[in-house]
Amino acid sequence: MMQKDTKDVHILLYFAVMLKLVYNIRHYFEKHGFYVSSRLADRLGMRAKNVRLFFIYMSFATLGVGFALYLTSAFLLKLKDLVYTKRTSVFDL
């Protein structure tokens, strides 16, 4: 009887550790992401959560094409930010 209880405790601890790992990974990507979802959501007048869900579902439905589209968007937005930076005067060149 005691072995079964300790096995259940070990399984629960394993799931708790895995859940914490998933939350940490999610937090990292939300904090250090490319802001593609939030910028696109601002442009469309939607919530960023809905845009993220769209990218996730599109990735599953099209076997990774959505993820490739996300990375391409991130690259283009970063490139746009580098080229079109707002300069306050002519001497900032």
C-alpha angles and dihedrals in degrees: 000000000000093000092057091050093050090047090053091049091051091050092050091048090050092053091046091053092047091049091051089050091052091049091049092051091047092049091050093052093045092050099041100030127124093254090235093136096046094046092047090046091051090051092049096039094240137120116274090229091063092049090050091050089050091054091048094049092044090052091054095043096048099034098247103329089114091054090050089050090051093051091046090051091049091051093048093047091050090049091049090051091052094049101038102044114153111249120198097206142008091256093065090080 
